Amino acid sequence: MDVGEELGRLLRLAGRTSSEVDVLREEVAALHDCLASAGLVSSERYQAQKHRRLFAAIRRKHPPTLDRTLADALQTRELVRAATGSAGLGALHALRASSRGVGATVAAVVESLWTSCVCICGGQCEGELLSGADCADLRAFGMAGDGRGPEAWETLPPMSCPRRCFAAAAVGGFLYVSGGGDGWQALNSAERFDPGTRAWAALPPMSERRVGAAAAGLDGRLFVCGGGRLDLRSAEMYIPTAEVWASLPPMLEQRWGVAAASMGRCLLAVGGRSGPYALSSVDRFDAAAGGWEPLPPMHHRRGGAAAVAVGHRLIVCGGSDASQDLSSVEQYDAAAKRWEVLPPMQHRRWGSTAVCYAGSIYVFGGSDAGRDLSSVERLQVDPPSAVLPDRAAWEALVPCLQAPRSLAAAAVLRAWA
């Protein structure tokens, strides 16, 4: 037999076979499209099943010799942390989606790697405007004198510009900041910090330039009220899913240096200043009804106070009554519809910031008679019976802030342990 003729015959046979395979591939693809269009076959399930069959064939041809699986390996916390640090959270999510067994294992380990951290950004230190941000595990704070040092604080990437008297809140696991002043002008810019990637991203600007506004997260949206180059009644909300700002009905009063918190499906705007006067009034915005209504006024007039919601209670700390800075604290009980006096803080604080974690309020920094503070205080408020009717109820904590800081913002975020 002539070798050249046989080689030519085999090549022609291979060509016909390849053409037939191409025809069959097109027919299978057309059949798949028809079944998918009729809703009889899911494209995702089809591709997954094809992958399983191919993987099973490879396993039969090359049986595994290891007695451990990927799921077994991923039960090691250090390995998951190292892999995520190198490949990023996106790769971790893709790994979780690759297999039910692997996904369940990774989910359990990842949950143990997250912790609640307080993130503090912006503000001023002895007159110098700040763009920097720091975070600390809230479990790291303890009573003064127990030897804990400032190394508990971790420096984060800075914001795009310095900001003081700005609005900030946590929404959907991100920290949103908007407005404030950079020392030259009132700002309408906004940005968002992602604790997963540890990066800031610019957002569309607000419709108004706002200094001394306040913000709170509600129903997956960011609500911002008051502030302004002039005292404003206006309010607006940022919708992350649409990446747009939308106007809200105006508040009942102009408010600069206002505090805000969300309770249930409502936004509460507390105190602030209107012209030279500090306010004791409180406005509540019902997101379902779309309107504002007045609540009973506070016992004290307060501008530049800090406010947090704990269950059905709104707790307001410090501020200024336009004649002096305050250490007093009071809470609004939404069920009883009245204000109650709580133990005062150890320091007078104007322009401080506060968060709630594990039934306690943490208050950071602020200013006392023009002197910026680095101290941190804590008051246990949940259960309500834990609140003691004396000054000793507040605990001085360490670590303090890395430097004195006022007119900053803080929020609790989930971050790597």
N, C-alpha and C positions, 0 to 999 in steps of 0.2 A: 504494500500500500504506500502510495506517495505521501510523504509527511506533509508537504505543502498543501496537497488537496485535502487531507484530513484536518489540518489546522483551519483551512478556509471553511470547511463544513461546520466545524465546531463554532467558529465565530459567527456564521450565519444563524446557527441554532441559538446561540446566546443572544443574538440580536432579536430574533423572533420571540424568544422567551421574555426578554426585557420589555418588548413592545406589548406582549400579552399581559405582563405584570402591570404596566402602566395603565392599560385599559381596565384591568380588574380594580386597580387603585381608584381610578376615576369613577367606576361603577359603585364601589363601596362608599366613596365620598358623596356621590349623588344620593345613594340610598340613605346614608346618614342624614343628609340635609333634609330629605323628604320626611323622615321619621321625626327629626327635631322640629321641623315646621309644624307637624301635626301634633306636637306635644307628647309624642310617644317615647322619645329618647332625650335625655339631658346630655348636652355636649360635655359638661363637666364630668358627669358620671361615666360617659363613654370613654373619655380620655383617661380617667382614673382606672377603669377596668382594663384598658389596653396596657397601661403602665403595670398593673398588677400581674397580668399574664406574661409580659415580657420579663419582669423581675423574677417571677416563679420559674420561668424557663432557664434563666441564668443560674438561679439557685440549684436547679436540678443538675445542670451541667457542671457547676462548680460548687459542691456542697460546702457550707461554712464549717470552719474548724474551730472557731471560737465558741466558748460556752457563755459569753456575755453579749448583751445586746446594746444598741445605742441608748435605749431607755435606761438600762442599768448604769451606763457611764454618766448619763445626764443627771443622775441623782446626786452627784457630787456638786455641792454649792460652788466650790472654787472653780470648777471647770466651766460651769454655766456663766459665772461672773466673767471669767477670762475670755470666753468665747464671745460674750455680748460686748465686752469692752473693745474687742478687736473688730468684730463684724457689725456691731450696731444693733439697736432694738429691732430694726426692720428685718434683719436676718433671723433674729430670734422668733419673731412672729411667723416668718415663713417656715421655720423649722417646726413650730407648733402645729402649723397647718398641714405638714407633710404626712402625718400619721396620727391616728387616734392615741395609740399607746405612747408615742413620744410626746404628743401634745399634752396628755394628762400629766406625764412626769414633769415636763418643763414647767407647766402651769403651777404645779405644787411647789417646785423649787423656787421659781421666780417670785411667787407670793411671799416666801420667807425672806427674799432679798430686798424687798421694798420696806421702807419705813416712813414715818411722818416727820417731815422737816419743816422748820420755819425759814422762810426766805425773806430777807430784808434788803430793800434796795433804795437808792436815791437819798434825798434829804439834804441836810447840811451839817457840817461839823465846824463850829466856831466861825460861822460866816462863809465857809468854803462850800460851794455847791458840789454835790456828789452824783456820780453816775454808777458807782460800783454797787455790787450785790454780794451778799454773804448768805450762807445757809448753815444750819446746825440741826442735828437730830434732837428733837424735843425731849427724848429720853435722857439726853446728856446733861440736862440742867438739874442742879441740886442745891441744897441749902448752902448759903455763904459759909466759908470756913472748912468745906470738905475737901479742899485741895484741887478742885477742877480748874483748869486753865483755859486761856483763850484758844488753844489749839483745837477745841471742839468746833470752832467756826471754820468753814471752808469758803474760800474766795471763789465766786462765780464770775463768768464773763460780764462785763459792764453793759449797761444800757447804751443805746446809740448816742445819748446826750445826757447831761446833768438834768435832774428834775427835783424840785421841791414843791410842796403843796400840791401834789398830784393825786389822781384817783387810781386805785389799784384793787384788784380782787382776783381770786382763784375761780376759774370756770373750766369744768371738764378736764381737770388735771393740769391746766396751764395757768401761768400768772400773766394777767393782762394789766398794763399800765397805760394811762392816757393823761394828756394835758400836763398841768403844772407850769412852773416857770423855770427858765434856764439862766436867769440873771439878767437877761436882756429883754425878753418878751414873754407874753403868755403863749402857751403852746396848744395846738389842737392835734398834734401827732399822737400816735398810739403804737404800741409794740407788744409782743407776746413772747414769754419765755417758756421753752419746752424743757422740763427737767430730764426727759429721756435723752435728748441730744445735747442738752446744756447749751442751747443757742437761742439768741433773740431773733425775731422776725418782725419786719415792719408791717403795720396794718394800715388800712385806709384811715385818713384823718377824720376827726369829729367835725360836726357842722359848726361848732363854736370853739373859740379859744377859752380854756378854762383853767384858772388858778384857784386852788382851794375848793375844788369839787370833791365829791365822794363817789364811791362805786361799790357795787355788790353783785354777786352772781345769783341769778334766779332763772330757773327753767332752762339751763344751758345757755343763757345769754348774759351779757355784761350790761348792767344798768348804771348810768352815770348821771348825776344830778348836781345842779348848782354851780358855784364857782364863777369864773369869768373875769375878764378885764374890769367889768363892772359887775356888781352883784346880780346874779342871774336866778330867775325862776325856772328856766328851761331844763329839760332832761332829755336824754336820748339813750338808745340801747344799741349794742353791737350784736349782730346775729352771726356767729362763727360759721354756720353751715352755708350762709349766703355771702359772707364776707362783706357785709354792708352795715351802715348805721341807719337807724330809723328814729324819727322824732317821737317823743312821748308828750302827753299833756303836761303843761307847766305845773310846778309846785304851787302851793297856796301862798308861799312867801319867798322873797329873795333870800338866798343863803350863800354866804362865802365862809369857808372854814367849817363846812358842814361835815357831820359824820353820818355813815349809812351802814345798814346791815339788812340782810334778808331774813324773813321769818315766815315759814310756810310758803305761800305764793304771793307774799307781799314784800315791798321794799319800804323801809323806814328811813326817813331823812330827819336827822336829829340836830337841833341847835344850830350853831353857826353864828354868823354876824350879818346884819343888814345895816349898811352904813357904819356908824360908830357904835351901834348897839349890839350886844350879845343877846342871843335868843334862847328862850326856854321851850319854845314851841316844837312840836313834832308833827310831821306829815307822813301819812301812810298811803302808798300806791298799791292798789289791788290789781295785779296783772290780769286776773280773769275779768274784772269789771271794767278795767281800763281807765280808772279815775283816782284822784287823790281825795283823802279825807283827813280832818284833824284828829289827833289823839290828845289825851290830857297832857298838859305841859309838865316839864320836869320841875323839880324843886329849885334847881339852880339854873341861871343863865349860863350857857357854855358855848364858846367858840373854840375850835381846834381841839375838841375832845376825841377820845377813841371809843368806838362802840363795837360790840359783838353780840350776836344772838346765841342763846343757849336754850334749846327747846322753845318753849313759849315765853321766854323772858329775854328782854333787851337790856343789856348792861352797858352803862355809859361811865367812862372814867376820865377824871381830870378836865382839862381845858382851861379856859380863862373866861371870867365874867366881865372883862374889859377894864377891870381895876386891879386884878391880881390873878396869878395862876392858881389852880385848884388841885387839891389832893382828894376831894370828895368823890364818892362813887354812889350811883343809884341805879335801880333796875325797874323796868316796866314789866309788870305781870299782865300778859295779854288776857289770861283767863279771868283775873280779878279786875282788870281794867284800871289799875292804879300804880303809882310810883312808890317805891320803898327805898329807904336809905340803907346802904351797905357800908361796911367798915371802910374808912379812908385809906388810901395808899400811904406808904411810908414817905414818899416824895410828892411834892406838887409837880404836875406834869402838864405842860401845854405842847401840842404838836407831837404827842407820843403815838405809838401804834400798838395794836393789841390783836391777839388771836386766841382762839379757844381750842384746847386739846385735852382729851381724857377727863372732862369734867372740871377743868381749871382754866382760868383766864391768865394769860401771860401778857404783861405790858412792858414794852421796850422803849428805852430812851425818852425823848422829849426834851423840854426846856423848863427850867425853874428860874424865874426872874432873870431871864436872858442868858443863863448858863446851860449849855447843852449837856445832857446826861448820857452815860453809858450803862447805867444800872438797869436791872431787870427784876420785876416783881411778879409774884404769882398769888392768885386767890382761888381756892377751891369753891366752886359754886354749885356743883351737882354731886350728890343730891342737895336740895336747898337747905336741908338741916345742917349741912357741913359749914355753912357760913356763920362765923362767930361774931357777936356784936361788939368787937373791940378792935383796936389797931393791930394787935398781934395776929389777926387773921391773915394779913398779907405777909408773904415770905420773901425776903431778899434772896436772889438766886445768883449762882455762878454757873457758867461763865458770863461775865458782862459782855456787852458789845465790844467789838475790837477797837472802837473809838467812839467818843460822844457823838450822838446823832439825834436830830430832831427833824420834823416835817418829812419823815420817810414813810414808807409803806411796807406792810408785812402780810404774808399769807402762808397758810399751811399747804404744803405740796407733798406728793408722794415721790420719793427719790430712792436711789440705791442705798441699802444699808452698808 
